[in-house]
Amino acid sequence: MDKKEKKRFDVLHQKIAKLQQQLAGAKQQPDDPADVPRFERELAAAHAELAHLKKT
C-alpha cells in the first residue's frame, strides 16, 4: 500500500465513523425522513470503497 492509498484508507475510516454517528442521531431524532436512507447509502458506498482498497 503506497502513501496515497494509506491516506485514502485513513480518510475512509474517519468518514465511516462520522457517518455512523450521524446515522445513529438521525434514527434517534428523525427530523428529516430522507436523512436515514441517505446516510445508509453513503455508509454502504464508503464500506465498498474500503473493501476495494483492501483487495488491492
mmJSON file of the N, C-alpha and C atoms, coordinates in Angstrom:
{"data_MODEL":{"atom_site":{
"group_PDB":["ATOM","ATOM","ATOM","ATOM","ATOM","ATOM","ATOM","ATOM","ATOM","ATOM","ATOM","ATOM","ATOM","ATOM","ATOM","ATOM","ATOM","ATOM","ATOM","ATOM","ATOM","ATOM","ATOM","ATOM","ATOM","ATOM","ATOM","ATOM","ATOM","ATOM","ATOM","ATOM","ATOM","ATOM","ATOM","ATOM","ATOM","ATOM","ATOM","ATOM","ATOM","ATOM","ATOM","ATOM","ATOM","ATOM","ATOM","ATOM","ATOM","ATOM","ATOM","ATOM","ATOM","ATOM","ATOM","ATOM","ATOM","ATOM","ATOM","ATOM","ATOM","ATOM","ATOM","ATOM","ATOM","ATOM","ATOM","ATOM","ATOM","ATOM","ATOM","ATOM","ATOM","ATOM","ATOM","ATOM","ATOM","ATOM","ATOM","ATOM","ATOM","ATOM","ATOM","ATOM","ATOM","ATOM","ATOM","ATOM","ATOM","ATOM","ATOM","ATOM","ATOM","ATOM","ATOM","ATOM","ATOM","ATOM","ATOM","ATOM","ATOM","ATOM","ATOM","ATOM","ATOM","ATOM","ATOM","ATOM","ATOM","ATOM","ATOM","ATOM","ATOM","ATOM","ATOM","ATOM","ATOM","ATOM","ATOM","ATOM","ATOM","ATOM","ATOM","ATOM","ATOM","ATOM","ATOM","ATOM","ATOM","ATOM","ATOM","ATOM","ATOM","ATOM","ATOM","ATOM","ATOM","ATOM","ATOM","ATOM","ATOM","ATOM","ATOM","ATOM","ATOM","ATOM","ATOM","ATOM","ATOM","ATOM","ATOM","ATOM","ATOM","ATOM","ATOM","ATOM","ATOM","ATOM","ATOM","ATOM","ATOM","ATOM","ATOM","ATOM","ATOM","ATOM","ATOM","ATOM"],
"id":[1,2,3,4,5,6,7,8,9,10,11,12,13,14,15,16,17,18,19,20,21,22,23,24,25,26,27,28,29,30,31,32,33,34,35,36,37,38,39,40,41,42,43,44,45,46,47,48,49,50,51,52,53,54,55,56,57,58,59,60,61,62,63,64,65,66,67,68,69,70,71,72,73,74,75,76,77,78,79,80,81,82,83,84,85,86,87,88,89,90,91,92,93,94,95,96,97,98,99,100,101,102,103,104,105,106,107,108,109,110,111,112,113,114,115,116,117,118,119,120,121,122,123,124,125,126,127,128,129,130,131,132,133,134,135,136,137,138,139,140,141,142,143,144,145,146,147,148,149,150,151,152,153,154,155,156,157,158,159,160,161,162,163,164,165,166,167,168],
"type_symbol":["N","C","C","N","C","C","N","C","C","N","C","C","N","C","C","N","C","C","N","C","C","N","C","C","N","C","C","N","C","C","N","C","C","N","C","C","N","C","C","N","C","C","N","C","C","N","C","C","N","C","C","N","C","C","N","C","C","N","C","C","N","C","C","N","C","C","N","C","C","N","C","C","N","C","C","N","C","C","N","C","C","N","C","C","N","C","C","N","C","C","N","C","C","N","C","C","N","C","C","N","C","C","N","C","C","N","C","C","N","C","C","N","C","C","N","C","C","N","C","C","N","C","C","N","C","C","N","C","C","N","C","C","N","C","C","N","C","C","N","C","C","N","C","C","N","C","C","N","C","C","N","C","C","N","C","C","N","C","C","N","C","C","N","C","C","N","C","C"],
"label_atom_id":["N","CA","C","N","CA","C","N","CA","C","N","CA","C","N","CA","C","N","CA","C","N","CA","C","N","CA","C","N","CA","C","N","CA","C","N","CA","C","N","CA","C","N","CA","C","N","CA","C","N","CA","C","N","CA","C","N","CA","C","N","CA","C","N","CA","C","N","CA","C","N","CA","C","N","CA","C","N","CA","C","N","CA","C","N","CA","C","N","CA","C","N","CA","C","N","CA","C","N","CA","C","N","CA","C","N","CA","C","N","CA","C","N","CA","C","N","CA","C","N","CA","C","N","CA","C","N","CA","C","N","CA","C","N","CA","C","N","CA","C","N","CA","C","N","CA","C","N","CA","C","N","CA","C","N","CA","C","N","CA","C","N","CA","C","N","CA","C","N","CA","C","N","CA","C","N","CA","C","N","CA","C","N","CA","C","N","CA","C","N","CA","C","N","CA","C"],
"label_alt_id":[null,null,null,null,null,null,null,null,null,null,null,null,null,null,null,null,null,null,null,null,null,null,null,null,null,null,null,null,null,null,null,null,null,null,null,null,null,null,null,null,null,null,null,null,null,null,null,null,null,null,null,null,null,null,null,null,null,null,null,null,null,null,null,null,null,null,null,null,null,null,null,null,null,null,null,null,null,null,null,null,null,null,null,null,null,null,null,null,null,null,null,null,null,null,null,null,null,null,null,null,null,null,null,null,null,null,null,null,null,null,null,null,null,null,null,null,null,null,null,null,null,null,null,null,null,null,null,null,null,null,null,null,null,null,null,null,null,null,null,null,null,null,null,null,null,null,null,null,null,null,null,null,null,null,null,null,null,null,null,null,null,null,null,null,null,null,null,null],
"label_comp_id":["MET","MET","MET","ASP","ASP","ASP","LYS","LYS","LYS","LYS","LYS","LYS","GLU","GLU","GLU","LYS","LYS","LYS","LYS","LYS","LYS","ARG","ARG","ARG","PHE","PHE","PHE","ASP","ASP","ASP","VAL","VAL","VAL","LEU","LEU","LEU","HIS","HIS","HIS","GLN","GLN","GLN","LYS","LYS","LYS","ILE","ILE","ILE","ALA","ALA","ALA","LYS","LYS","LYS","LEU","LEU","LEU","GLN","GLN","GLN","GLN","GLN","GLN","GLN","GLN","GLN","LEU","LEU","LEU","ALA","ALA","ALA","GLY","GLY","GLY","ALA","ALA","ALA","LYS","LYS","LYS","GLN","GLN","GLN","GLN","GLN","GLN","PRO","PRO","PRO","ASP","ASP","ASP","ASP","ASP","ASP","PRO","PRO","PRO","ALA","ALA","ALA","ASP","ASP","ASP","VAL","VAL","VAL","PRO","PRO","PRO","ARG","ARG","ARG","PHE","PHE","PHE","GLU","GLU","GLU","ARG","ARG","ARG","GLU","GLU","GLU","LEU","LEU","LEU","ALA","ALA","ALA","ALA","ALA","ALA","ALA","ALA","ALA","HIS","HIS","HIS","ALA","ALA","ALA","GLU","GLU","GLU","LEU","LEU","LEU","ALA","ALA","ALA","HIS","HIS","HIS","LEU","LEU","LEU","LYS","LYS","LYS","LYS","LYS","LYS","THR","THR","THR"],
"label_asym_id":["A","A","A","A","A","A","A","A","A","A","A","A","A","A","A","A","A","A","A","A","A","A","A","A","A","A","A","A","A","A","A","A","A","A","A","A","A","A","A","A","A","A","A","A","A","A","A","A","A","A","A","A","A","A","A","A","A","A","A","A","A","A","A","A","A","A","A","A","A","A","A","A","A","A","A","A","A","A","A","A","A","A","A","A","A","A","A","A","A","A","A","A","A","A","A","A","A","A","A","A","A","A","A","A","A","A","A","A","A","A","A","A","A","A","A","A","A","A","A","A","A","A","A","A","A","A","A","A","A","A","A","A","A","A","A","A","A","A","A","A","A","A","A","A","A","A","A","A","A","A","A","A","A","A","A","A","A","A","A","A","A","A","A","A","A","A","A","A"],
"label_entity_id":["1","1","1","1","1","1","1","1","1","1","1","1","1","1","1","1","1","1","1","1","1","1","1","1","1","1","1","1","1","1","1","1","1","1","1","1","1","1","1","1","1","1","1","1","1","1","1","1","1","1","1","1","1","1","1","1","1","1","1","1","1","1","1","1","1","1","1","1","1","1","1","1","1","1","1","1","1","1","1","1","1","1","1","1","1","1","1","1","1","1","1","1","1","1","1","1","1","1","1","1","1","1","1","1","1","1","1","1","1","1","1","1","1","1","1","1","1","1","1","1","1","1","1","1","1","1","1","1","1","1","1","1","1","1","1","1","1","1","1","1","1","1","1","1","1","1","1","1","1","1","1","1","1","1","1","1","1","1","1","1","1","1","1","1","1","1","1","1"],
"label_seq_id":[1,1,1,2,2,2,3,3,3,4,4,4,5,5,5,6,6,6,7,7,7,8,8,8,9,9,9,10,10,10,11,11,11,12,12,12,13,13,13,14,14,14,15,15,15,16,16,16,17,17,17,18,18,18,19,19,19,20,20,20,21,21,21,22,22,22,23,23,23,24,24,24,25,25,25,26,26,26,27,27,27,28,28,28,29,29,29,30,30,30,31,31,31,32,32,32,33,33,33,34,34,34,35,35,35,36,36,36,37,37,37,38,38,38,39,39,39,40,40,40,41,41,41,42,42,42,43,43,43,44,44,44,45,45,45,46,46,46,47,47,47,48,48,48,49,49,49,50,50,50,51,51,51,52,52,52,53,53,53,54,54,54,55,55,55,56,56,56],
"pdbx_PDB_ins_code":[null,null,null,null,null,null,null,null,null,null,null,null,null,null,null,null,null,null,null,null,null,null,null,null,null,null,null,null,null,null,null,null,null,null,null,null,null,null,null,null,null,null,null,null,null,null,null,null,null,null,null,null,null,null,null,null,null,null,null,null,null,null,null,null,null,null,null,null,null,null,null,null,null,null,null,null,null,null,null,null,null,null,null,null,null,null,null,null,null,null,null,null,null,null,null,null,null,null,null,null,null,null,null,null,null,null,null,null,null,null,null,null,null,null,null,null,null,null,null,null,null,null,null,null,null,null,null,null,null,null,null,null,null,null,null,null,null,null,null,null,null,null,null,null,null,null,null,null,null,null,null,null,null,null,null,null,null,null,null,null,null,null,null,null,null,null,null,null],
"Cartn_x":[0.855,0.0,0.904,0.724,1.547,0.955,1.638,1.27,-0.13,-0.454,-1.747,-2.886,-2.702,-3.714,-3.888,-2.802,-2.857,-3.664,-3.426,-4.152,-5.646,-5.984,-7.372,-8.046,-7.301,-7.767,-8.125,-7.236,-7.475,-8.669,-8.775,-9.887,-11.209,-11.225,-12.451,-12.85,-11.888,-12.211,-12.835,-12.301,-12.857,-14.271,-14.46,-15.767,-16.801,-16.401,-17.313,-17.718,-16.762,-17.068,-18.056,-17.824,-18.699,-20.102,-20.171,-21.473,-22.252,-21.554,-22.229,-22.837,-22.125,-22.664,-23.868,-23.757,-24.862,-26.085,-25.861,-26.962,-27.655,-26.877,-27.459,-28.291,-27.78,-28.511,-29.785,-29.715,-30.899,-31.969,-31.544,-32.522,-33.18,-32.424,-32.978,-33.916,-33.571,-34.368,-34.641,-35.669,-35.935,-36.568,-35.744,-36.243,-36.618,-35.745,-35.978,-35.984,-37.091,-37.154,-36.183,-35.67,-34.743,-33.313,-33.038,-31.669,-31.193,-32.015,-31.594,-31.198,-32.026,-31.611,-30.361,-30.226,-29.056,-27.792,-27.843,-26.669,-26.339,-27.368,-27.126,-26.473,-26.901,-26.288,-24.834,-24.576,-23.204,-22.308,-22.84,-22.088,-21.77,-22.733,-22.504,-21.455,-21.505,-20.521,-19.122,-19.011,-17.707,-17.162,-18.024,-17.591,-17.145,-17.851,-17.488,-16.126,-15.888,-14.589,-13.475,-13.744,-12.765,-12.438,-13.442,-13.226,-12.407,-12.668,-11.9,-10.428,-10.192,-8.815,-8.088,-8.807,-8.19,-7.809,-8.595,-8.32,-7.042,-6.789,-5.623,-4.366],
"Cartn_y":[-1.171,0.0,1.239,2.083,3.279,4.392,5.5,6.602,7.15,7.258,7.801,6.861,5.553,4.588,4.572,4.693,4.718,5.922,7.074,8.293,8.127,7.551,7.34,6.367,5.344,4.358,5.051,5.922,6.653,7.595,8.279,9.204,8.447,7.275,6.478,6.001,5.626,5.215,6.364,7.558,8.727,9.025,8.914,9.183,8.175,6.911,5.868,6.123,6.498,6.785,7.953,8.988,10.164,9.806,9.036,8.647,7.758,6.883,6.025,6.85,7.887,8.771,9.547,10.055,10.809,9.916,8.684,7.747,7.431,7.213,6.923,8.118,9.319,10.522,10.702,10.42,10.565,9.547,8.361,7.346,7.715,8.351,8.745,9.936,10.864,12.078,12.306,11.689,11.764,13.094,14.13,15.433,15.387,14.779,14.665,13.184,12.663,11.226,10.774,11.677,11.307,11.139,11.574,11.501,10.065,9.221,7.856,7.081,7.05,6.308,6.906,8.233,8.88,8.485,8.512,8.117,6.641,5.806,4.379,4.159,4.903,4.786,5.24,6.382,6.895,5.936,5.356,4.401,3.144,2.663,1.48,1.771,2.959,3.326,3.414,3.977,4.092,2.71,1.82,0.448,-0.281,-0.066,-0.71,-0.219,1.084,1.63,1.12,1.011,0.488,-0.973,-1.749,-3.153,-3.249,-2.358,-2.349,-2.009,-1.073,-0.703,-1.862,-2.585,-3.711,-4.826,-4.993,-6.041,-5.767,-4.513,-4.174,-4.059],
"Cartn_z":[0.0,0.0,0.0,-0.99,-1.048,-0.172,-0.148,0.743,0.432,-0.851,-1.262,-0.846,-1.023,-0.624,0.89,1.615,3.086,3.557,2.936,3.299,3.004,1.85,1.487,2.458,2.865,3.834,5.155,5.625,6.873,6.756,5.621,5.406,5.388,4.756,4.715,6.105,6.922,8.293,9.074,8.897,9.577,9.069,7.748,7.155,7.65,7.74,8.21,9.659,10.497,11.898,12.006,11.223,11.246,10.753,9.667,9.12,10.08,10.804,11.769,12.891,13.331,14.37,13.858,12.623,12.044,11.841,11.406,11.199,12.522,13.563,14.873,15.353,15.165,15.556,14.758,13.463,12.608,12.978,13.418,13.828,15.15,16.047,17.344,17.21,16.337,16.182,14.692,14.172,12.732,12.307,12.192,11.743,10.266,9.467,8.033,7.67,7.194,6.901,5.812,5.008,3.931,4.439,5.656,6.184,6.386,6.978,7.307,6.048,5.002,3.8,3.143,3.192,2.585,3.332,4.658,5.444,5.217,5.103,4.858,3.501,2.471,1.141,1.163,1.811,1.892,2.662,3.721,4.527,3.717,2.968,2.125,1.054,0.472,-0.552,0.047,1.235,1.895,2.249,2.713,3.026,1.76,0.648,-0.614,-1.095,-0.99,-1.405,-0.51,0.772,1.714,1.393,1.069,0.702,-0.58,-1.513,-2.757,-2.498,-1.596,-1.256,-0.57,0.271,0.984,0.015,-1.063,-2.038,-2.823,-3.122,-3.959,-3.175],
"occupancy":[1.0,1.0,1.0,1.0,1.0,1.0,1.0,1.0,1.0,1.0,1.0,1.0,1.0,1.0,1.0,1.0,1.0,1.0,1.0,1.0,1.0,1.0,1.0,1.0,1.0,1.0,1.0,1.0,1.0,1.0,1.0,1.0,1.0,1.0,1.0,1.0,1.0,1.0,1.0,1.0,1.0,1.0,1.0,1.0,1.0,1.0,1.0,1.0,1.0,1.0,1.0,1.0,1.0,1.0,1.0,1.0,1.0,1.0,1.0,1.0,1.0,1.0,1.0,1.0,1.0,1.0,1.0,1.0,1.0,1.0,1.0,1.0,1.0,1.0,1.0,1.0,1.0,1.0,1.0,1.0,1.0,1.0,1.0,1.0,1.0,1.0,1.0,1.0,1.0,1.0,1.0,1.0,1.0,1.0,1.0,1.0,1.0,1.0,1.0,1.0,1.0,1.0,1.0,1.0,1.0,1.0,1.0,1.0,1.0,1.0,1.0,1.0,1.0,1.0,1.0,1.0,1.0,1.0,1.0,1.0,1.0,1.0,1.0,1.0,1.0,1.0,1.0,1.0,1.0,1.0,1.0,1.0,1.0,1.0,1.0,1.0,1.0,1.0,1.0,1.0,1.0,1.0,1.0,1.0,1.0,1.0,1.0,1.0,1.0,1.0,1.0,1.0,1.0,1.0,1.0,1.0,1.0,1.0,1.0,1.0,1.0,1.0,1.0,1.0,1.0,1.0,1.0,1.0],
"B_iso_or_equiv":[0.0,0.0,0.0,0.0,0.0,0.0,0.0,0.0,0.0,0.0,0.0,0.0,0.0,0.0,0.0,0.0,0.0,0.0,0.0,0.0,0.0,0.0,0.0,0.0,0.0,0.0,0.0,0.0,0.0,0.0,0.0,0.0,0.0,0.0,0.0,0.0,0.0,0.0,0.0,0.0,0.0,0.0,0.0,0.0,0.0,0.0,0.0,0.0,0.0,0.0,0.0,0.0,0.0,0.0,0.0,0.0,0.0,0.0,0.0,0.0,0.0,0.0,0.0,0.0,0.0,0.0,0.0,0.0,0.0,0.0,0.0,0.0,0.0,0.0,0.0,0.0,0.0,0.0,0.0,0.0,0.0,0.0,0.0,0.0,0.0,0.0,0.0,0.0,0.0,0.0,0.0,0.0,0.0,0.0,0.0,0.0,0.0,0.0,0.0,0.0,0.0,0.0,0.0,0.0,0.0,0.0,0.0,0.0,0.0,0.0,0.0,0.0,0.0,0.0,0.0,0.0,0.0,0.0,0.0,0.0,0.0,0.0,0.0,0.0,0.0,0.0,0.0,0.0,0.0,0.0,0.0,0.0,0.0,0.0,0.0,0.0,0.0,0.0,0.0,0.0,0.0,0.0,0.0,0.0,0.0,0.0,0.0,0.0,0.0,0.0,0.0,0.0,0.0,0.0,0.0,0.0,0.0,0.0,0.0,0.0,0.0,0.0,0.0,0.0,0.0,0.0,0.0,0.0],
"pdbx_formal_charge":[null,null,null,null,null,null,null,null,null,null,null,null,null,null,null,null,null,null,null,null,null,null,null,null,null,null,null,null,null,null,null,null,null,null,null,null,null,null,null,null,null,null,null,null,null,null,null,null,null,null,null,null,null,null,null,null,null,null,null,null,null,null,null,null,null,null,null,null,null,null,null,null,null,null,null,null,null,null,null,null,null,null,null,null,null,null,null,null,null,null,null,null,null,null,null,null,null,null,null,null,null,null,null,null,null,null,null,null,null,null,null,null,null,null,null,null,null,null,null,null,null,null,null,null,null,null,null,null,null,null,null,null,null,null,null,null,null,null,null,null,null,null,null,null,null,null,null,null,null,null,null,null,null,null,null,null,null,null,null,null,null,null,null,null,null,null,null,null],
"auth_seq_id":[1,1,1,2,2,2,3,3,3,4,4,4,5,5,5,6,6,6,7,7,7,8,8,8,9,9,9,10,10,10,11,11,11,12,12,12,13,13,13,14,14,14,15,15,15,16,16,16,17,17,17,18,18,18,19,19,19,20,20,20,21,21,21,22,22,22,23,23,23,24,24,24,25,25,25,26,26,26,27,27,27,28,28,28,29,29,29,30,30,30,31,31,31,32,32,32,33,33,33,34,34,34,35,35,35,36,36,36,37,37,37,38,38,38,39,39,39,40,40,40,41,41,41,42,42,42,43,43,43,44,44,44,45,45,45,46,46,46,47,47,47,48,48,48,49,49,49,50,50,50,51,51,51,52,52,52,53,53,53,54,54,54,55,55,55,56,56,56],
"auth_comp_id":["MET","MET","MET","ASP","ASP","ASP","LYS","LYS","LYS","LYS","LYS","LYS","GLU","GLU","GLU","LYS","LYS","LYS","LYS","LYS","LYS","ARG","ARG","ARG","PHE","PHE","PHE","ASP","ASP","ASP","VAL","VAL","VAL","LEU","LEU","LEU","HIS","HIS","HIS","GLN","GLN","GLN","LYS","LYS","LYS","ILE","ILE","ILE","ALA","ALA","ALA","LYS","LYS","LYS","LEU","LEU","LEU","GLN","GLN","GLN","GLN","GLN","GLN","GLN","GLN","GLN","LEU","LEU","LEU","ALA","ALA","ALA","GLY","GLY","GLY","ALA","ALA","ALA","LYS","LYS","LYS","GLN","GLN","GLN","GLN","GLN","GLN","PRO","PRO","PRO","ASP","ASP","ASP","ASP","ASP","ASP","PRO","PRO","PRO","ALA","ALA","ALA","ASP","ASP","ASP","VAL","VAL","VAL","PRO","PRO","PRO","ARG","ARG","ARG","PHE","PHE","PHE","GLU","GLU","GLU","ARG","ARG","ARG","GLU","GLU","GLU","LEU","LEU","LEU","ALA","ALA","ALA","ALA","ALA","ALA","ALA","ALA","ALA","HIS","HIS","HIS","ALA","ALA","ALA","GLU","GLU","GLU","LEU","LEU","LEU","ALA","ALA","ALA","HIS","HIS","HIS","LEU","LEU","LEU","LYS","LYS","LYS","LYS","LYS","LYS","THR","THR","THR"],
"auth_asym_id":["A","A","A","A","A","A","A","A","A","A","A","A","A","A","A","A","A","A","A","A","A","A","A","A","A","A","A","A","A","A","A","A","A","A","A","A","A","A","A","A","A","A","A","A","A","A","A","A","A","A","A","A","A","A","A","A","A","A","A","A","A","A","A","A","A","A","A","A","A","A","A","A","A","A","A","A","A","A","A","A","A","A","A","A","A","A","A","A","A","A","A","A","A","A","A","A","A","A","A","A","A","A","A","A","A","A","A","A","A","A","A","A","A","A","A","A","A","A","A","A","A","A","A","A","A","A","A","A","A","A","A","A","A","A","A","A","A","A","A","A","A","A","A","A","A","A","A","A","A","A","A","A","A","A","A","A","A","A","A","A","A","A","A","A","A","A","A","A"],
"auth_atom_id":["N","CA","C","N","CA","C","N","CA","C","N","CA","C","N","CA","C","N","CA","C","N","CA","C","N","CA","C","N","CA","C","N","CA","C","N","CA","C","N","CA","C","N","CA","C","N","CA","C","N","CA","C","N","CA","C","N","CA","C","N","CA","C","N","CA","C","N","CA","C","N","CA","C","N","CA","C","N","CA","C","N","CA","C","N","CA","C","N","CA","C","N","CA","C","N","CA","C","N","CA","C","N","CA","C","N","CA","C","N","CA","C","N","CA","C","N","CA","C","N","CA","C","N","CA","C","N","CA","C","N","CA","C","N","CA","C","N","CA","C","N","CA","C","N","CA","C","N","CA","C","N","CA","C","N","CA","C","N","CA","C","N","CA","C","N","CA","C","N","CA","C","N","CA","C","N","CA","C","N","CA","C","N","CA","C","N","CA","C","N","CA","C","N","CA","C"],
"pdbx_PDB_model_num":[1,1,1,1,1,1,1,1,1,1,1,1,1,1,1,1,1,1,1,1,1,1,1,1,1,1,1,1,1,1,1,1,1,1,1,1,1,1,1,1,1,1,1,1,1,1,1,1,1,1,1,1,1,1,1,1,1,1,1,1,1,1,1,1,1,1,1,1,1,1,1,1,1,1,1,1,1,1,1,1,1,1,1,1,1,1,1,1,1,1,1,1,1,1,1,1,1,1,1,1,1,1,1,1,1,1,1,1,1,1,1,1,1,1,1,1,1,1,1,1,1,1,1,1,1,1,1,1,1,1,1,1,1,1,1,1,1,1,1,1,1,1,1,1,1,1,1,1,1,1,1,1,1,1,1,1,1,1,1,1,1,1,1,1,1,1,1,1]
}}}
